[in-house]
Amino acid sequence: MNGSMTWSQLCESDEYRGRWVALDQCRYDEATAKPVEGKVVDVDDDVVELCNRVRDAQYRDCAILFIDARPPASVRAVH
């Protein structure tokens, strides 16, 4: 999969938007506890399938996060 990506990059990507993403080496904002960046190791529409593959691949410190189907407010057009 890809190298490290920022949360904004993940949210703006058609490949990940609306899907579950497994991130390794996930880094969080200390003030908000929201993800800032991580390395995508797997992605799926079905969280159970994704978790099973991550477990079978023996990733132990992955964050499993849903990338909202709506683009972040910073990239949505203001009407």
N, CA, C and O atoms as a CHARMM CRD file, in Angstrom:
* protein
*
  316
    1    1 MET  N      0.84400  -1.18400   0.00000 PROA 1      0.00000
    2    1 MET  CA     0.00000   0.00000   0.00000 PROA 1      0.00000
    3    1 MET  C      0.88500   1.24200   0.00000 PROA 1      0.00000
    4    1 MET  O      2.09400   1.16000  -0.21200 PROA 1      0.00000
    5    2 ASN  N      0.27900   2.35500   0.23400 PROA 2      0.00000
    6    2 ASN  CA     0.98600   3.63300   0.19900 PROA 2      0.00000
    7    2 ASN  C      1.87000   3.83100   1.41000 PROA 2      0.00000
    8    2 ASN  O      1.76000   3.12200   2.41000 PROA 2      0.00000
    9    3 GLY  N      2.75500   4.81900   1.29600 PROA 3      0.00000
   10    3 GLY  CA     3.54500   5.23700   2.43700 PROA 3      0.00000
   11    3 GLY  C      2.66300   6.03100   3.39100 PROA 3      0.00000
   12    3 GLY  O      1.43600   5.97100   3.31200 PROA 3      0.00000
   13    4 SER  N      3.28300   6.75600   4.27200 PROA 4      0.00000
   14    4 SER  CA     2.55000   7.54500   5.24400 PROA 4      0.00000
   15    4 SER  C      1.72800   8.62400   4.54600 PROA 4      0.00000
   16    4 SER  O      2.21000   9.29300   3.63200 PROA 4      0.00000
   17    5 MET  N      0.48100   8.78500   4.98900 PROA 5      0.00000
   18    5 MET  CA    -0.42100   9.79700   4.44100 PROA 5      0.00000
   19    5 MET  C     -1.01000  10.60200   5.58100 PROA 5      0.00000
   20    5 MET  O     -1.21600  10.08300   6.67800 PROA 5      0.00000
   21    6 THR  N     -1.27800  11.86000   5.32200 PROA 6      0.00000
   22    6 THR  CA    -1.93900  12.67900   6.33500 PROA 6      0.00000
   23    6 THR  C     -3.43100  12.34800   6.33700 PROA 6      0.00000
   24    6 THR  O     -3.96200  11.78900   5.37900 PROA 6      0.00000
   25    7 TRP  N     -4.08800  12.70800   7.43600 PROA 7      0.00000
   26    7 TRP  CA    -5.53000  12.47200   7.54300 PROA 7      0.00000
   27    7 TRP  C     -6.26500  13.21800   6.43500 PROA 7      0.00000
   28    7 TRP  O     -7.21000  12.68200   5.85600 PROA 7      0.00000
   29    8 SER  N     -5.85000  14.43800   6.13200 PROA 8      0.00000
   30    8 SER  CA    -6.47900  15.21700   5.05500 PROA 8      0.00000
   31    8 SER  C     -6.34400  14.50300   3.71400 PROA 8      0.00000
   32    8 SER  O     -7.29800  14.45400   2.93800 PROA 8      0.00000
   33    9 GLN  N     -5.17300  13.95300   3.44100 PROA 9      0.00000
   34    9 GLN  CA    -4.97300  13.21600   2.18800 PROA 9      0.00000
   35    9 GLN  C     -5.89600  12.01000   2.11900 PROA 9      0.00000
   36    9 GLN  O     -6.47600  11.72600   1.07100 PROA 9      0.00000
   37   10 LEU  N     -6.03300  11.29900   3.23700 PROA 10     0.00000
   38   10 LEU  CA    -6.92500  10.13100   3.26300 PROA 10     0.00000
   39   10 LEU  C     -8.37100  10.54600   3.00000 PROA 10     0.00000
   40   10 LEU  O     -9.07400   9.90800   2.21600 PROA 10     0.00000
   41   11 CYS  N     -8.80700  11.61300   3.65800 PROA 11     0.00000
   42   11 CYS  CA   -10.19700  12.07100   3.51800 PROA 11     0.00000
   43   11 CYS  C    -10.49700  12.59000   2.11400 PROA 11     0.00000
   44   11 CYS  O    -11.63400  12.50200   1.65000 PROA 11     0.00000
   45   12 GLU  N     -9.49300  13.12700   1.44300 PROA 12     0.00000
   46   12 GLU  CA    -9.68300  13.67700   0.10400 PROA 12     0.00000
   47   12 GLU  C     -9.57200  12.62200  -0.98100 PROA 12     0.00000
   48   12 GLU  O     -9.92100  12.89100  -2.13000 PROA 12     0.00000
   49   13 SER  N     -9.09500  11.42900  -0.65000 PROA 13     0.00000
   50   13 SER  CA    -8.87000  10.38100  -1.63200 PROA 13     0.00000
   51   13 SER  C    -10.14700   9.59200  -1.92200 PROA 13     0.00000
   52   13 SER  O    -10.78900   9.07600  -1.00600 PROA 13     0.00000
   53   14 ASP  N    -10.50800   9.50200  -3.19800 PROA 14     0.00000
   54   14 ASP  CA   -11.67300   8.70200  -3.58800 PROA 14     0.00000
   55   14 ASP  C    -11.47000   7.22600  -3.25900 PROA 14     0.00000
   56   14 ASP  O    -12.43600   6.49700  -3.03800 PROA 14     0.00000
   57   15 GLU  N    -10.22000   6.79100  -3.22700 PROA 15     0.00000
   58   15 GLU  CA    -9.91000   5.38600  -2.93500 PROA 15     0.00000
   59   15 GLU  C    -10.29300   5.01300  -1.49800 PROA 15     0.00000
   60   15 GLU  O    -10.68000   3.87300  -1.24300 PROA 15     0.00000
   61   16 TYR  N    -10.19000   5.95300  -0.56300 PROA 16     0.00000
   62   16 TYR  CA   -10.41400   5.64700   0.85200 PROA 16     0.00000
   63   16 TYR  C    -11.72500   6.20400   1.40900 PROA 16     0.00000
   64   16 TYR  O    -12.25400   5.66400   2.38100 PROA 16     0.00000
   65   17 ARG  N    -12.25100   7.25800   0.81900 PROA 17     0.00000
   66   17 ARG  CA   -13.44900   7.90200   1.34900 PROA 17     0.00000
   67   17 ARG  C    -14.62500   6.92800   1.38600 PROA 17     0.00000
   68   17 ARG  O    -14.93200   6.26800   0.39400 PROA 17     0.00000
   69   18 GLY  N    -15.28300   6.85000   2.55800 PROA 18     0.00000
   70   18 GLY  CA   -16.43000   5.96200   2.73200 PROA 18     0.00000
   71   18 GLY  C    -16.04200   4.52100   3.02700 PROA 18     0.00000
   72   18 GLY  O    -16.88000   3.62300   2.94100 PROA 18     0.00000
   73   19 ARG  N    -14.77300   4.29200   3.37500 PROA 19     0.00000
   74   19 ARG  CA   -14.28500   2.93000   3.62000 PROA 19     0.00000
   75   19 ARG  C    -13.53100   2.86600   4.94800 PROA 19     0.00000
   76   19 ARG  O    -13.17700   3.89400   5.52600 PROA 19     0.00000
   77   20 TRP  N    -13.29500   1.65100   5.41600 PROA 20     0.00000
   78   20 TRP  CA   -12.49100   1.39400   6.61000 PROA 20     0.00000
   79   20 TRP  C    -11.03400   1.25100   6.19800 PROA 20     0.00000
   80   20 TRP  O    -10.72300   0.58900   5.20800 PROA 20     0.00000
   81   21 VAL  N    -10.14700   1.87100   6.95700 PROA 21     0.00000
   82   21 VAL  CA    -8.72500   1.88100   6.63700 PROA 21     0.00000
   83   21 VAL  C     -7.93100   1.41100   7.85400 PROA 21     0.00000
   84   21 VAL  O     -8.18700   1.84400   8.97800 PROA 21     0.00000
   85   22 ALA  N     -6.96800   0.52300   7.61900 PROA 22     0.00000
   86   22 ALA  CA    -6.04100   0.09100   8.66700 PROA 22     0.00000
   87   22 ALA  C     -4.77100   0.91300   8.51800 PROA 22     0.00000
   88   22 ALA  O     -4.11800   0.88900   7.47400 PROA 22     0.00000
   89   23 LEU  N     -4.42700   1.64500   9.58200 PROA 23     0.00000
   90   23 LEU  CA    -3.23100   2.48700   9.56900 PROA 23     0.00000
   91   23 LEU  C     -2.20800   1.95000  10.54900 PROA 23     0.00000
   92   23 LEU  O     -2.51200   1.71500  11.71900 PROA 23     0.00000
   93   24 ASP  N     -1.00300   1.75900  10.06700 PROA 24     0.00000
   94   24 ASP  CA     0.10900   1.38900  10.92500 PROA 24     0.00000
   95   24 ASP  C      0.89000   2.66400  11.21400 PROA 24     0.00000
   96   24 ASP  O      0.86800   3.60000  10.41500 PROA 24     0.00000
   97   25 GLN  N      1.56700   2.70500  12.33000 PROA 25     0.00000
   98   25 GLN  CA     2.35700   3.87200  12.72200 PROA 25     0.00000
   99   25 GLN  C      1.49400   5.13100  12.72200 PROA 25     0.00000
  100   25 GLN  O      1.94200   6.20600  12.32400 PROA 25     0.00000
  101   26 CYS  N      0.24400   4.98100  13.17800 PROA 26     0.00000
  102   26 CYS  CA    -0.69300   6.09800  13.21500 PROA 26     0.00000
  103   26 CYS  C     -0.24400   7.10200  14.28100 PROA 26     0.00000
  104   26 CYS  O      0.09000   6.73500  15.40800 PROA 26     0.00000
  105   27 ARG  N     -0.24700   8.37100  13.89000 PROA 27     0.00000
  106   27 ARG  CA     0.11400   9.44400  14.80900 PROA 27     0.00000
  107   27 ARG  C     -1.12700  10.28800  15.05600 PROA 27     0.00000
  108   27 ARG  O     -1.87600  10.59300  14.12800 PROA 27     0.00000
  109   28 TYR  N     -1.34000  10.66600  16.32300 PROA 28     0.00000
  110   28 TYR  CA    -2.52600  11.41800  16.71200 PROA 28     0.00000
  111   28 TYR  C     -2.15200  12.81000  17.20200 PROA 28     0.00000
  112   28 TYR  O     -1.05600  13.02100  17.72200 PROA 28     0.00000
  113   29 ASP  N     -3.06500  13.75300  17.03300 PROA 29     0.00000
  114   29 ASP  CA    -2.91300  15.08600  17.59400 PROA 29     0.00000
  115   29 ASP  C     -3.07700  14.97600  19.10800 PROA 29     0.00000
  116   29 ASP  O     -4.08400  14.45000  19.58100 PROA 29     0.00000
  117   30 GLU  N     -2.11900  15.45500  19.85800 PROA 30     0.00000
  118   30 GLU  CA    -2.15600  15.31700  21.32000 PROA 30     0.00000
  119   30 GLU  C     -3.30900  16.07600  21.94400 PROA 30     0.00000
  120   30 GLU  O     -3.84700  15.63900  22.96100 PROA 30     0.00000
  121   31 ALA  N     -3.70500  17.19800  21.36900 PROA 31     0.00000
  122   31 ALA  CA    -4.77500  18.01600  21.94000 PROA 31     0.00000
  123   31 ALA  C     -6.16200  17.44300  21.66400 PROA 31     0.00000
  124   31 ALA  O     -7.04500  17.50800  22.52000 PROA 31     0.00000
  125   32 THR  N     -6.35800  16.87700  20.45600 PROA 32     0.00000
  126   32 THR  CA    -7.70000  16.41200  20.07100 PROA 32     0.00000
  127   32 THR  C     -7.85100  14.90300  20.04200 PROA 32     0.00000
  128   32 THR  O     -8.97200  14.39500  20.00000 PROA 32     0.00000
  129   33 ALA  N     -6.74100  14.17800  20.06500 PROA 33     0.00000
  130   33 ALA  CA    -6.71800  12.71100  19.94600 PROA 33     0.00000
  131   33 ALA  C     -7.24700  12.23500  18.59300 PROA 33     0.00000
  132   33 ALA  O     -7.60900  11.06800  18.44800 PROA 33     0.00000
  133   34 LYS  N     -7.29300  13.12000  17.60900 PROA 34     0.00000
  134   34 LYS  CA    -7.71200  12.74500  16.25500 PROA 34     0.00000
  135   34 LYS  C     -6.48000  12.34600  15.44600 PROA 34     0.00000
  136   34 LYS  O     -5.38200  12.84900  15.68700 PROA 34     0.00000
  137   35 PRO  N     -6.66800  11.43600  14.48300 PROA 35     0.00000
  138   35 PRO  CA    -5.52800  10.99400  13.68800 PROA 35     0.00000
  139   35 PRO  C     -4.94800  12.13300  12.85600 PROA 35     0.00000
  140   35 PRO  O     -5.67800  12.97800  12.33800 PROA 35     0.00000
  141   36 VAL  N     -3.63300  12.13800  12.74000 PROA 36     0.00000
  142   36 VAL  CA    -2.93200  13.14000  11.94600 PROA 36     0.00000
  143   36 VAL  C     -2.35100  12.49700  10.69400 PROA 36     0.00000
  144   36 VAL  O     -2.44300  13.05900   9.60300 PROA 36     0.00000
  145   37 GLU  N     -1.75200  11.31900  10.85200 PROA 37     0.00000
  146   37 GLU  CA    -1.18400  10.61100   9.70800 PROA 37     0.00000
  147   37 GLU  C     -0.90600   9.16600  10.08000 PROA 37     0.00000
  148   37 GLU  O     -0.88600   8.80000  11.25500 PROA 37     0.00000
  149   38 GLY  N     -0.69100   8.35300   9.05400 PROA 38     0.00000
  150   38 GLY  CA    -0.34700   6.95500   9.25600 PROA 38     0.00000
  151   38 GLY  C     -0.05100   6.28400   7.92900 PROA 38     0.00000
  152   38 GLY  O     -0.27400   6.85900   6.86400 PROA 38     0.00000
  153   39 LYS  N      0.45000   5.07200   8.00500 PROA 39     0.00000
  154   39 LYS  CA     0.75700   4.28600   6.81300 PROA 39     0.00000
  155   39 LYS  C     -0.40600   3.33300   6.54800 PROA 39     0.00000
  156   39 LYS  O     -0.73100   2.49700   7.39100 PROA 39     0.00000
  157   40 VAL  N     -1.02600   3.45600   5.38800 PROA 40     0.00000
  158   40 VAL  CA    -2.14700   2.59600   5.01900 PROA 40     0.00000
  159   40 VAL  C     -1.61400   1.19500   4.72500 PROA 40     0.00000
  160   40 VAL  O     -0.77700   1.01600   3.84100 PROA 40     0.00000
  161   41 VAL  N     -2.10800   0.19500   5.47900 PROA 41     0.00000
  162   41 VAL  CA    -1.67500  -1.18400   5.23600 PROA 41     0.00000
  163   41 VAL  C     -2.78000  -2.02900   4.61100 PROA 41     0.00000
  164   41 VAL  O     -2.50400  -3.07900   4.03200 PROA 41     0.00000
  165   42 ASP  N     -4.04400  -1.57400   4.72500 PROA 42     0.00000
  166   42 ASP  CA    -5.15600  -2.30200   4.10800 PROA 42     0.00000
  167   42 ASP  C     -6.38900  -1.40800   4.14100 PROA 42     0.00000
  168   42 ASP  O     -6.45900  -0.46000   4.92400 PROA 42     0.00000
  169   43 VAL  N     -7.35500  -1.71500   3.29000 PROA 43     0.00000
  170   43 VAL  CA    -8.59600  -0.94600   3.20400 PROA 43     0.00000
  171   43 VAL  C     -9.72100  -1.87600   2.75300 PROA 43     0.00000
  172   43 VAL  O     -9.48700  -2.80000   1.97400 PROA 43     0.00000
  173   44 ASP  N    -10.94400  -1.63500   3.24000 PROA 44     0.00000
  174   44 ASP  CA   -12.08000  -2.46900   2.85500 PROA 44     0.00000
  175   44 ASP  C    -13.37500  -1.74300   3.18100 PROA 44     0.00000
  176   44 ASP  O    -13.40300  -0.85600   4.03300 PROA 44     0.00000
  177   45 ASP  N    -14.45200  -2.12600   2.49500 PROA 45     0.00000
  178   45 ASP  CA   -15.78200  -1.60800   2.81700 PROA 45     0.00000
  179   45 ASP  C    -16.34600  -2.30300   4.05500 PROA 45     0.00000
  180   45 ASP  O    -17.19900  -1.74900   4.74800 PROA 45     0.00000
  181   46 ASP  N    -15.87300  -3.50500   4.32700 PROA 46     0.00000
  182   46 ASP  CA   -16.37100  -4.33400   5.42700 PROA 46     0.00000
  183   46 ASP  C    -15.33600  -4.36400   6.55100 PROA 46     0.00000
  184   46 ASP  O    -14.24300  -4.90400   6.37900 PROA 46     0.00000
  185   47 VAL  N    -15.68000  -3.78700   7.69500 PROA 47     0.00000
  186   47 VAL  CA   -14.73400  -3.68800   8.80700 PROA 47     0.00000
  187   47 VAL  C    -14.33100  -5.06300   9.34100 PROA 47     0.00000
  188   47 VAL  O    -13.19200  -5.24200   9.77300 PROA 47     0.00000
  189   48 VAL  N    -15.23800  -6.03100   9.32000 PROA 48     0.00000
  190   48 VAL  CA   -14.91400  -7.37200   9.81500 PROA 48     0.00000
  191   48 VAL  C    -13.86400  -8.02400   8.91600 PROA 48     0.00000
  192   48 VAL  O    -12.89000  -8.59100   9.41000 PROA 48     0.00000
  193   49 GLU  N    -14.05800  -7.94500   7.60800 PROA 49     0.00000
  194   49 GLU  CA   -13.08200  -8.50800   6.66800 PROA 49     0.00000
  195   49 GLU  C    -11.71700  -7.83700   6.84200 PROA 49     0.00000
  196   49 GLU  O    -10.67800  -8.49800   6.84200 PROA 49     0.00000
  197   50 LEU  N    -11.74200  -6.52300   6.98800 PROA 50     0.00000
  198   50 LEU  CA   -10.48700  -5.78900   7.17800 PROA 50     0.00000
  199   50 LEU  C     -9.78500  -6.24000   8.45200 PROA 50     0.00000
  200   50 LEU  O     -8.58600  -6.51900   8.43400 PROA 50     0.00000
  201   51 CYS  N    -10.51000  -6.31300   9.54400 PROA 51     0.00000
  202   51 CYS  CA    -9.91900  -6.73900  10.82300 PROA 51     0.00000
  203   51 CYS  C     -9.35000  -8.15200  10.72500 PROA 51     0.00000
  204   51 CYS  O     -8.27700  -8.42600  11.26200 PROA 51     0.00000
  205   52 ASN  N    -10.05600  -9.04200  10.04900 PROA 52     0.00000
  206   52 ASN  CA    -9.56200 -10.41500   9.88300 PROA 52     0.00000
  207   52 ASN  C     -8.24700 -10.44500   9.10700 PROA 52     0.00000
  208   52 ASN  O     -7.32100 -11.16600   9.48000 PROA 52     0.00000
  209   53 ARG  N     -8.16400  -9.66600   8.03200 PROA 53     0.00000
  210   53 ARG  CA    -6.92600  -9.63900   7.25000 PROA 53     0.00000
  211   53 ARG  C     -5.77800  -9.01900   8.03800 PROA 53     0.00000
  212   53 ARG  O     -4.64800  -9.50300   7.98300 PROA 53     0.00000
  213   54 VAL  N     -6.07000  -7.95300   8.76900 PROA 54     0.00000
  214   54 VAL  CA    -5.03000  -7.29500   9.57800 PROA 54     0.00000
  215   54 VAL  C     -4.52000  -8.26400  10.63500 PROA 54     0.00000
  216   54 VAL  O     -3.31500  -8.35800  10.86800 PROA 54     0.00000
  217   55 ARG  N     -5.43900  -8.98500  11.27500 PROA 55     0.00000
  218   55 ARG  CA    -5.04900  -9.97400  12.27900 PROA 55     0.00000
  219   55 ARG  C     -4.19900 -11.07000  11.64600 PROA 55     0.00000
  220   55 ARG  O     -3.15800 -11.44300  12.18800 PROA 55     0.00000
  221   56 ASP  N     -4.64200 -11.58600  10.49800 PROA 56     0.00000
  222   56 ASP  CA    -3.90700 -12.66100   9.82300 PROA 56     0.00000
  223   56 ASP  C     -2.52800 -12.20500   9.35400 PROA 56     0.00000
  224   56 ASP  O     -1.59600 -13.00600   9.28700 PROA 56     0.00000
  225   57 ALA  N     -2.40000 -10.92100   9.02900 PROA 57     0.00000
  226   57 ALA  CA    -1.11500 -10.37500   8.59800 PROA 57     0.00000
  227   57 ALA  C     -0.22100 -10.06800   9.79500 PROA 57     0.00000
  228   57 ALA  O      0.93300  -9.67400   9.62800 PROA 57     0.00000
  229   58 GLN  N     -0.74600 -10.24600  10.97900 PROA 58     0.00000
  230   58 GLN  CA    -0.02700 -10.07500  12.23800 PROA 58     0.00000
  231   58 GLN  C      0.40100  -8.63500  12.50600 PROA 58     0.00000
  232   58 GLN  O      1.41500  -8.39500  13.16200 PROA 58     0.00000
  233   59 TYR  N     -0.37900  -7.67700  11.99300 PROA 59     0.00000
  234   59 TYR  CA    -0.17400  -6.28700  12.41600 PROA 59     0.00000
  235   59 TYR  C     -0.75300  -6.18200  13.80800 PROA 59     0.00000
  236   59 TYR  O     -1.88500  -6.61200  14.03100 PROA 59     0.00000
  237   60 ARG  N     -0.02500  -5.63300  14.74000 PROA 60     0.00000
  238   60 ARG  CA    -0.48600  -5.58500  16.12900 PROA 60     0.00000
  239   60 ARG  C     -0.83200  -4.19400  16.62400 PROA 60     0.00000
  240   60 ARG  O     -1.55300  -4.04300  17.61100 PROA 60     0.00000
  241   61 ASP  N     -0.32500  -3.18600  15.94900 PROA 61     0.00000
  242   61 ASP  CA    -0.54400  -1.82700  16.43200 PROA 61     0.00000
  243   61 ASP  C     -1.29000  -0.95200  15.43000 PROA 61     0.00000
  244   61 ASP  O     -1.08500   0.26000  15.38500 PROA 61     0.00000
  245   62 CYS  N     -2.15000  -1.56500  14.63100 PROA 62     0.00000
  246   62 CYS  CA    -2.89300  -0.80000  13.63300 PROA 62     0.00000
  247   62 CYS  C     -4.09500  -0.10000  14.25800 PROA 62     0.00000
  248   62 CYS  O     -4.73200  -0.60300  15.18400 PROA 62     0.00000
  249   63 ALA  N     -4.37200   1.06300  13.72100 PROA 63     0.00000
  250   63 ALA  CA    -5.61700   1.76200  14.03100 PROA 63     0.00000
  251   63 ALA  C     -6.56800   1.46300  12.87800 PROA 63     0.00000
  252   63 ALA  O     -6.19500   1.58700  11.71100 PROA 63     0.00000
  253   64 ILE  N     -7.79100   1.07100  13.20300 PROA 64     0.00000
  254   64 ILE  CA    -8.81700   0.82500  12.18900 PROA 64     0.00000
  255   64 ILE  C     -9.76500   2.01900  12.25400 PROA 64     0.00000
  256   64 ILE  O    -10.45600   2.22100  13.25300 PROA 64     0.00000
  257   65 LEU  N     -9.79100   2.80400  11.18700 PROA 65     0.00000
  258   65 LEU  CA   -10.56500   4.04200  11.18400 PROA 65     0.00000
  259   65 LEU  C    -11.44600   4.12500   9.94800 PROA 65     0.00000
  260   65 LEU  O    -11.09400   3.61900   8.88300 PROA 65     0.00000
  261   66 PHE  N    -12.59900   4.77100  10.10400 PROA 66     0.00000
  262   66 PHE  CA   -13.51300   4.98200   8.98300 PROA 66     0.00000
  263   66 PHE  C    -13.25300   6.36400   8.40300 PROA 66     0.00000
  264   66 PHE  O    -13.20600   7.35800   9.12600 PROA 66     0.00000
  265   67 ILE  N    -13.08700   6.41000   7.09300 PROA 67     0.00000
  266   67 ILE  CA   -12.90100   7.68100   6.41000 PROA 67     0.00000
  267   67 ILE  C    -14.28500   8.14000   5.96500 PROA 67     0.00000
  268   67 ILE  O    -14.90500   7.52000   5.10100 PROA 67     0.00000
  269   68 ASP  N    -14.75700   9.21400   6.55400 PROA 68     0.00000
  270   68 ASP  CA   -16.10300   9.73000   6.29400 PROA 68     0.00000
  271   68 ASP  C    -16.34300   9.89500   4.80000 PROA 68     0.00000
  272   68 ASP  O    -15.44900  10.30700   4.06100 PROA 68     0.00000
  273   69 ALA  N    -17.54600   9.57400   4.36300 PROA 69     0.00000
  274   69 ALA  CA   -17.89800   9.66600   2.95000 PROA 69     0.00000
  275   69 ALA  C    -17.97500  11.12300   2.48400 PROA 69     0.00000
  276   69 ALA  O    -17.85300  11.39700   1.29000 PROA 69     0.00000
  277   70 ARG  N    -18.17400  12.05000   3.40800 PROA 70     0.00000
  278   70 ARG  CA   -18.22000  13.46600   3.03600 PROA 70     0.00000
  279   70 ARG  C    -16.80500  14.03100   3.04000 PROA 70     0.00000
  280   70 ARG  O    -16.02100  13.72300   3.93800 PROA 70     0.00000
  281   71 PRO  N    -16.47100  14.84300   2.06000 PROA 71     0.00000
  282   71 PRO  CA   -15.15700  15.48600   2.09000 PROA 71     0.00000
  283   71 PRO  C    -15.05500  16.37900   3.32400 PROA 71     0.00000
  284   71 PRO  O    -16.07400  16.88800   3.79000 PROA 71     0.00000
  285   72 PRO  N    -13.85900  16.58000   3.86100 PROA 72     0.00000
  286   72 PRO  CA   -13.71300  17.47100   5.00500 PROA 72     0.00000
  287   72 PRO  C    -14.19600  18.87600   4.66300 PROA 72     0.00000
  288   72 PRO  O    -14.17900  19.27400   3.49900 PROA 72     0.00000
  289   73 ALA  N    -14.62100  19.61900   5.66900 PROA 73     0.00000
  290   73 ALA  CA   -15.15400  20.96600   5.46000 PROA 73     0.00000
  291   73 ALA  C    -14.16500  21.84900   4.70100 PROA 73     0.00000
  292   73 ALA  O    -14.57100  22.73700   3.95200 PROA 73     0.00000
  293   74 SER  N    -12.88100  21.60700   4.89300 PROA 74     0.00000
  294   74 SER  CA   -11.87500  22.43300   4.23300 PROA 74     0.00000
  295   74 SER  C    -11.86800  22.26500   2.71700 PROA 74     0.00000
  296   74 SER  O    -11.34200  23.12400   2.00900 PROA 74     0.00000
  297   75 VAL  N    -12.44100  21.17200   2.20300 PROA 75     0.00000
  298   75 VAL  CA   -12.44200  20.95800   0.74700 PROA 75     0.00000
  299   75 VAL  C    -13.84300  21.02200   0.14100 PROA 75     0.00000
  300   75 VAL  O    -13.98200  20.96900  -1.08100 PROA 75     0.00000
  301   76 ARG  N    -14.89300  21.13600   0.97700 PROA 76     0.00000
  302   76 ARG  CA   -16.25000  21.26700   0.45900 PROA 76     0.00000
  303   76 ARG  C    -16.47300  22.70700   0.01300 PROA 76     0.00000
  304   76 ARG  O    -15.98000  23.65000   0.63200 PROA 76     0.00000
  305   77 ALA  N    -17.21200  22.85200  -1.05500 PROA 77     0.00000
  306   77 ALA  CA   -17.53900  24.20600  -1.53300 PROA 77     0.00000
  307   77 ALA  C    -18.53300  24.84100  -0.56600 PROA 77     0.00000
  308   77 ALA  O    -19.43600  24.18000  -0.05300 PROA 77     0.00000
  309   78 VAL  N    -18.35100  26.11000  -0.33400 PROA 78     0.00000
  310   78 VAL  CA   -19.26100  26.86800   0.52600 PROA 78     0.00000
  311   78 VAL  C    -20.29200  27.51000  -0.38400 PROA 78     0.00000
  312   78 VAL  O    -19.95900  28.18700  -1.35700 PROA 78     0.00000
  313   79 HSD  N    -21.57000  27.27800  -0.04000 PROA 79     0.00000
  314   79 HSD  CA   -22.66000  27.84200  -0.86700 PROA 79     0.00000
  315   79 HSD  C    -23.28600  28.99400  -0.15700 PROA 79     0.00000
  316   79 HSD  O    -24.21800  29.60700  -0.67800 PROA 79     0.00000
